[in-house]
Amino acid sequence: MPLLPLAAVFGAITLVCAAFLLVHAFRRSLGTGMMVLLVPFYVLVYAFSQFEHPRKNLIIVGFFGCSVLAAVFLGLGAHALDLAMIRPPPPPIF
């Protein structure tokens, strides 16, 4: 089950990068910040067109890459946990 902690780590990195994007959007204007926060997929448009930061590439790759990795590891970890719960325990060896 070591995949679930990896999903949590990548999820935390995603949240940090999302915080950078949100803070920048709200500093730009309240409407832009609300759109990034509430409109699905507008964060894609905002990140590539209006987001300006010295470490823009690292933040964007961290946000999108880590969100995909977190989803993959969460799915694999949940599947492994499901299989562990369904499979009967092995018989004791004496």
Secondary structure as UniProt FT lines:
FT   HELIX           3..28
FT   HELIX           30..38
FT   TURN            40..41
FT   HELIX           42..49
FT   TURN            54..55
FT   HELIX           56..86
//
